[in-house]
Amino acid sequence: MSSSTPRRAGAAAAAQQLAAYHRAGPRREVAFDPVRVRAAIVTCGGLCPGMNTVVGELVRRALGALRLCAGGGVFGVRNGYGGFYSEEEPSRSSRRRWNSGTRPAGQCSARRAAGSTSAGSWAHRAARRKQAIAAGHVEAESAVNGVGLVKLMGRSTGHIALHATLSSRDVDCCLIPEENFYLRGAGGLFEFLYQPHQKERAHAVVVVAEGAGQGLIPTNTDAPRRDDESGNPAFLDVGAWLKAELKAWWEEEHAGELFTVKYIDPTYMIRAVPANAEDNLYCTLLAHSAIHGVMAGYTGFVSGLRHQRQLRYIPMAEVAEGKNPVDTKDHKWAWVRSITNQPRLHPRPAPGAGATS
């Protein structure tokens, strides 16, 4: 078979699209003089388990094993990127013992300017999410017509809510940004929660990702768009809105009957937990990889696992552009719908309405 066949040509084109990243680790040659170099450590994002481990290992590796920064030192930049433009003197780091949790925002933390790291284990935080859902289930089950409403992280994708639902098995409905839903009327969320089989149980647990339902929340169209400190659109609180809508609907449809909604937002509880053994091991490797990459002359990169096997240096631009939405036609979302028995929460056509030519 000739190499010019469409099959071969398609395979070659696909191979050219495959990304290959440099393996993380020490190099034979370094780009900077270890005696003269100075290092600055800064955090520019949220908190997560293992961040202190990253910071501690960056400092230890720089001042200790590699004998770097002997003349300049290691500095901690406070208050994120704004600290680079502040007149406040940066704090000089020393070889000291760091706690396993996360320091308060504003203290010196993980490297982001030249080399970045991503800390915290998925399984560790998943256990805390399961605890929050279990709390919502207990609250709902302990009340007459109780609803436990749990909001989880997930601005543009629902992977966290999806996996939390699969691990809990106490969830009756999971709402994610990738799947549109409808509240009132036939085929809506409220009808599903008050089906006969749900009425017999007299309680329900709803998990909602923070980015879900943003198009349904009423907003002032004349008001300018609000952005957070990172420049991303500031999302409205879907949990508080959904709680208010549930109560208003119940008053309209079941006036005089008891009804309770318990709203739980475990975001800060989850991201501030102490690091476990897996976190500490992984974050130590991330910190060492970042130091080696910076000294080798790399810049604008993230230290991260490639295919869950080897640490690589990944360009920040590719990380920022990459998207990983939940595939609602995939088997995992099918598992969610099987466990929760939730339908597609879309409005059903009126009786007798058919397709028009």
C-alpha positions as CSV (number, residue, x, y, z in Angstrom):
1,M,0.0,0.0,0.0
2,S,1.3,3.4,-1.0
3,S,2.2,5.9,1.8
4,S,0.1,8.5,-0.1
5,T,-3.2,6.7,0.5
6,P,-5.9,8.7,2.3
7,R,-5.6,6.5,5.3
8,R,-1.9,7.0,5.7
9,A,-2.3,10.7,5.0
10,G,-5.0,11.0,7.7
11,A,-2.8,9.2,10.2
12,A,0.2,11.5,9.4
13,A,-2.0,14.6,9.8
14,A,-3.3,13.3,13.1
15,A,0.2,12.6,14.3
16,Q,1.2,16.2,13.6
17,Q,-1.6,17.4,15.9
18,L,-0.4,15.3,18.9
19,A,1.2,17.5,21.5
20,A,4.6,16.5,22.9
21,Y,6.0,18.2,26.0
22,H,9.4,18.2,27.5
23,R,9.9,15.8,30.4
24,A,10.3,17.5,33.8
25,G,13.4,17.0,35.9
26,P,17.0,18.1,36.3
27,R,19.2,19.1,33.3
28,R,22.9,18.7,32.7
29,E,23.2,22.5,32.2
30,V,21.5,25.4,33.9
31,A,20.8,28.8,32.4
32,F,21.5,30.8,35.6
33,D,24.3,31.2,38.0
34,P,23.0,29.6,41.2
35,V,25.0,32.0,43.4
36,R,23.6,35.1,41.8
37,V,20.0,34.2,41.0
38,R,17.1,35.4,43.1
39,A,13.7,33.7,43.2
40,A,10.2,35.1,43.9
41,I,7.3,32.9,44.9
42,V,3.7,34.1,44.4
43,T,0.2,32.7,44.3
44,C,-2.4,34.1,41.9
45,G,-5.3,31.7,42.4
46,G,-7.4,30.0,45.0
47,L,-6.4,27.8,47.8
48,C,-6.1,24.0,47.7
49,P,-4.7,21.1,49.7
50,G,-0.9,20.8,49.3
51,M,-0.1,24.4,48.4
52,N,2.0,24.8,51.5
53,T,3.9,21.6,50.6
54,V,4.7,23.2,47.2
55,V,5.9,26.4,48.8
56,G,8.0,24.6,51.4
57,E,9.7,22.4,48.9
58,L,10.4,25.3,46.6
59,V,12.2,27.1,49.4
60,R,14.0,24.0,50.7
61,R,15.0,23.0,47.2
62,A,16.3,26.5,46.4
63,L,18.1,27.2,49.6
64,G,19.1,23.6,50.5
65,A,19.9,20.8,48.1
66,L,20.6,22.9,45.0
67,R,22.4,25.7,47.0
68,L,20.6,28.3,44.9
69,C,20.0,31.9,45.8
70,A,23.0,32.0,48.2
71,G,23.6,35.7,47.3
72,G,20.1,36.9,46.5
73,G,17.6,34.8,48.5
74,V,14.1,33.6,48.0
75,F,11.3,36.2,48.4
76,G,7.5,35.7,48.9
77,V,5.3,38.2,47.0
78,R,2.2,39.1,48.9
79,N,-1.3,39.7,47.5
80,G,-0.9,37.9,44.1
81,Y,0.3,39.7,41.0
82,G,-0.6,43.0,42.6
83,G,2.3,42.5,45.0
84,F,4.8,43.0,42.2
85,Y,3.5,46.6,41.9
86,S,3.2,47.3,45.6
87,E,5.6,49.4,47.6
88,E,5.4,46.8,50.4
89,E,8.7,45.0,50.9
90,P,8.5,41.3,49.9
91,S,9.1,38.8,52.7
92,R,12.4,36.9,52.7
93,S,11.9,33.2,53.1
94,S,14.0,31.0,55.3
95,R,14.4,27.3,55.8
96,R,11.6,26.7,58.1
97,R,8.9,24.0,58.6
98,W,5.6,24.6,56.8
99,N,2.3,23.3,57.9
100,S,0.6,20.7,55.7
101,G,-2.5,22.8,55.0
102,T,-2.8,26.1,53.2
103,R,-1.6,29.4,54.5
104,P,-4.0,32.3,54.4
105,A,-4.3,34.2,51.1
106,G,-1.6,36.8,50.8
107,Q,1.3,34.8,52.2
108,C,4.0,33.5,49.9
109,S,2.8,30.5,48.0
110,A,3.2,28.4,44.9
111,R,5.3,29.6,41.9
112,R,3.3,31.1,39.0
113,A,5.3,33.8,37.3
114,A,7.9,31.6,35.6
115,G,6.9,28.1,36.5
116,S,3.6,27.0,37.8
117,T,2.3,24.1,39.8
118,S,-1.1,22.5,40.4
119,A,-1.6,21.1,43.8
120,G,-4.1,18.9,45.6
121,S,-5.4,15.3,45.0
122,W,-8.8,14.7,43.3
123,A,-9.7,11.8,45.7
124,H,-8.9,13.8,48.8
125,R,-11.3,16.6,47.9
126,A,-13.9,14.1,46.5
127,A,-14.2,12.7,50.0
128,R,-15.1,16.1,51.4
129,R,-17.7,16.7,48.7
130,K,-19.2,13.4,49.6
131,Q,-19.4,14.5,53.2
132,A,-21.3,17.7,52.2
133,I,-23.8,15.7,50.1
134,A,-24.3,13.3,53.1
135,A,-25.0,16.3,55.3
136,G,-27.6,17.5,52.8
137,H,-29.1,14.1,52.7
138,V,-29.5,13.9,56.5
139,E,-31.0,17.4,56.6
140,A,-33.5,16.6,53.8
141,E,-34.4,13.2,55.3
142,S,-34.9,14.8,58.8
143,A,-37.5,17.3,57.6
144,V,-41.0,17.1,56.2
145,N,-40.8,17.6,52.4
146,G,-37.1,18.4,52.8
147,V,-34.7,19.3,50.0
148,G,-30.9,19.2,50.5
149,L,-29.4,21.6,48.0
150,V,-25.6,21.3,47.6
151,K,-23.6,23.7,45.4
152,L,-20.2,22.4,44.2
153,M,-17.4,24.1,42.3
154,G,-17.5,24.0,38.5
155,R,-17.8,27.3,36.7
156,S,-17.8,26.1,33.1
157,T,-17.8,22.3,33.5
158,G,-19.6,19.8,35.7
159,H,-17.0,17.1,36.3
160,I,-16.8,17.8,40.0
161,A,-20.6,17.6,40.4
162,L,-20.8,14.5,38.2
163,H,-18.1,12.6,40.1
164,A,-19.5,13.7,43.5
165,T,-22.9,12.3,42.4
166,L,-21.5,9.0,41.4
167,S,-19.5,8.6,44.6
168,S,-22.4,9.6,46.9
169,R,-25.4,7.6,45.6
170,D,-27.6,9.8,47.8
171,V,-28.3,12.4,45.0
172,D,-31.7,12.6,43.3
173,C,-30.7,15.2,40.7
174,C,-27.4,16.6,39.3
175,L,-27.4,19.9,37.5
176,I,-24.3,20.9,35.4
177,P,-23.4,23.7,33.0
178,E,-23.3,21.4,30.0
179,E,-26.9,20.3,30.4
180,N,-29.7,22.8,30.1
181,F,-32.6,22.4,32.5
182,Y,-36.0,23.8,33.0
183,L,-37.7,24.6,36.4
184,R,-41.5,24.8,36.1
185,G,-44.0,23.0,34.0
186,A,-44.1,19.6,32.4
187,G,-40.7,18.1,32.1
188,G,-39.1,20.6,34.5
189,L,-37.0,20.1,37.6
190,F,-39.9,20.8,40.1
191,E,-42.2,18.3,38.5
192,F,-39.4,15.6,38.7
193,L,-38.8,16.3,42.4
194,Y,-42.5,16.0,43.2
195,Q,-43.2,12.8,41.3
196,P,-45.2,10.1,43.1
197,H,-42.1,8.0,43.9
198,Q,-40.4,11.1,45.3
199,K,-43.5,12.0,47.3
200,E,-43.4,8.7,49.1
201,R,-39.8,9.4,50.1
202,A,-40.8,13.0,51.0
203,H,-37.2,14.3,50.5
204,A,-34.7,15.0,47.8
205,V,-31.0,15.9,47.4
206,V,-30.0,18.2,44.5
207,V,-26.4,18.8,43.5
208,V,-25.7,21.8,41.4
209,A,-22.5,23.1,39.8
210,E,-21.8,26.8,40.4
211,G,-21.9,27.5,36.6
212,A,-25.2,25.7,36.0
213,G,-28.4,27.7,35.2
214,Q,-26.7,31.0,34.7
215,G,-28.9,31.8,31.8
216,L,-32.0,31.3,33.9
217,I,-31.2,33.7,36.7
218,P,-32.8,37.1,36.2
219,T,-30.2,39.9,35.7
220,N,-30.3,43.6,35.1
221,T,-29.5,43.9,31.4
222,D,-28.6,47.6,31.8
223,A,-25.9,46.9,34.5
224,P,-22.3,46.5,33.3
225,R,-20.8,43.0,33.4
226,R,-19.0,42.3,36.7
227,D,-15.6,40.5,36.6
228,D,-13.7,38.9,39.4
229,E,-10.1,39.8,40.3
230,S,-8.8,37.3,37.6
231,G,-10.9,39.0,34.9
232,N,-13.4,36.2,34.6
233,P,-17.2,36.9,34.5
234,A,-18.5,37.0,38.1
235,F,-21.1,34.2,38.3
236,L,-24.4,34.7,40.1
237,D,-25.2,32.4,43.1
238,V,-27.2,29.6,41.5
239,G,-27.7,27.9,44.9
240,A,-29.3,30.9,46.5
241,W,-31.5,31.5,43.4
242,L,-32.6,27.9,43.2
243,K,-33.4,27.8,46.9
244,A,-35.6,30.9,46.5
245,E,-37.3,29.4,43.3
246,L,-38.0,26.2,45.1
247,K,-39.7,28.0,48.0
248,A,-41.7,30.2,45.7
249,W,-42.9,27.3,43.6
250,W,-43.9,25.3,46.7
251,E,-46.0,28.2,48.0
252,E,-47.8,28.4,44.7
253,E,-48.4,24.7,44.3
254,H,-48.7,23.4,47.8
255,A,-49.7,26.3,50.0
256,G,-50.0,25.5,53.7
257,E,-47.9,22.3,53.5
258,L,-44.6,22.1,55.3
259,F,-41.5,22.5,53.2
260,T,-37.8,22.9,54.0
261,V,-34.7,23.7,51.8
262,K,-31.3,23.3,53.3
263,Y,-28.6,25.0,51.2
264,I,-25.0,23.8,51.7
265,D,-22.0,25.5,50.0
266,P,-18.9,23.5,51.0
267,T,-16.4,25.3,48.7
268,Y,-14.2,26.8,51.3
269,M,-14.4,23.8,53.5
270,I,-13.1,21.6,50.7
271,R,-10.2,23.7,49.5
272,A,-8.8,24.6,52.9
273,V,-8.4,21.0,54.2
274,P,-5.0,19.8,55.3
275,A,-3.0,17.9,52.7
276,N,-2.9,14.1,53.0
277,A,0.0,11.8,52.2
278,E,-0.8,11.6,48.5
279,D,-1.0,15.4,48.3
280,N,2.3,15.9,49.9
281,L,4.1,13.3,47.7
282,Y,2.6,14.8,44.5
283,C,3.2,18.4,45.5
284,T,6.8,17.7,46.4
285,L,7.4,16.4,42.9
286,L,5.7,19.4,41.4
287,A,7.9,21.8,43.3
288,H,11.1,20.1,42.4
289,S,10.1,20.0,38.8
290,A,9.3,23.7,38.8
291,I,12.7,24.5,40.2
292,H,14.5,22.3,37.7
293,G,12.5,23.9,34.8
294,V,13.2,27.5,35.8
295,M,17.0,26.8,36.3
296,A,17.0,25.2,32.9
297,G,15.7,28.4,31.3
298,Y,12.1,27.4,30.8
299,T,9.5,30.1,31.4
300,G,5.7,30.4,31.1
301,F,5.1,26.7,31.9
302,V,3.1,24.5,34.2
303,S,4.4,21.4,35.9
304,G,1.8,18.7,35.5
305,L,1.1,15.1,34.7
306,R,0.7,14.0,31.2
307,H,-1.7,11.0,30.8
308,Q,-1.3,10.5,34.6
309,R,2.1,9.0,34.1
310,Q,5.0,11.4,33.8
311,L,5.5,15.0,34.9
312,R,5.9,17.4,31.9
313,Y,6.5,21.1,31.3
314,I,3.2,22.3,29.7
315,P,3.0,25.9,28.2
316,M,0.6,28.1,30.2
317,A,-1.0,29.3,27.0
318,E,-2.1,25.8,26.1
319,V,-3.4,25.2,29.6
320,A,-5.4,28.5,29.5
321,E,-6.9,27.7,26.1
322,G,-7.8,24.1,26.8
323,K,-11.4,23.1,27.6
324,N,-12.7,19.8,29.0
325,P,-16.5,19.9,29.1
326,V,-18.6,17.0,30.3
327,D,-19.7,14.9,27.3
328,T,-23.4,14.4,28.1
329,K,-23.5,11.6,25.5
330,D,-20.7,9.8,27.3
331,H,-21.2,6.7,29.6
332,K,-20.4,8.7,32.8
333,W,-23.4,11.1,32.3
334,A,-25.5,8.0,31.5
335,W,-24.4,6.6,34.8
336,V,-25.5,9.7,36.6
337,R,-29.0,9.6,35.0
338,S,-29.2,5.9,35.8
339,I,-28.4,6.5,39.5
340,T,-30.6,9.5,40.0
341,N,-33.4,8.5,37.6
342,Q,-33.5,12.0,36.4
343,P,-34.8,12.7,32.9
344,R,-33.6,15.4,30.5
345,L,-35.1,18.4,32.2
346,H,-36.4,20.1,29.1
347,P,-40.0,21.3,28.5
348,R,-42.2,18.7,26.9
349,P,-44.3,19.8,23.8
350,A,-47.9,20.4,24.4
351,P,-50.3,17.6,23.7
352,G,-51.2,17.4,20.0
353,A,-48.2,19.5,18.9
354,G,-46.4,17.8,16.1
355,A,-43.6,18.7,13.8
356,T,-44.3,21.4,11.3
357,S,-43.1,21.2,7.7
